[in-house]
Amino acid sequence: MALDRELKYLWKEERPIVTQAVSEAAAMGDRSENAEYIYGKRRLREIDRRVRFLTKRLEALTVVEPNPAQEGKVFFGAWVKLEDEQGQLKIYRIVGPDEFDPKKNWISIDSPVARSLIGHKVDDEITVNTPNGKAYYYILAIYYHDKLIT
């Protein structure tokens, strides 16, 4: 899981490096005008704040595995291939709010598109309320495995 990897990276890799840099900067003397020391302390606070958040969040999360009964309908974790009114194809994966990643086409279950998709099946047309008005999509395919829909 991405959040777990981030937590391990921050705690085991980045924090020790920043701590070492702060220690070396502190040894140089006057800390009030030492930019490396000031930046390092600030970065340590940011790391610690993120570590606390991730730790609490991971305790509250539940890993959801797709249920075979979901096949054919859109639910959490689904890859969905859509066609818009202009014939443009879009592929999205519905994920939790902490996992969304536009670069990977992962959208939050809380997004307007995902909320409109939930429970629908292939060949359904959905309407999404957007700030620019209504958008219409046609569901071409639904997939629950890690393999992308082509």
Buried (B, 14 or more C-beta within 10 A) or exposed (E): EEBEEBBEEBBEEBBEEBBEBBEEBBEEEEEEEBEBBBBBBEBBEEBEEBBEEBEEEBEEBEEEEBEEEBEEBBBBBBBBBBBEEEEEEBBBBBBBEBBBEEEEBBBBBEBBBBBBBBEBEBEBEBEBEEEEEEBEBBBBEBBBEEEEBE
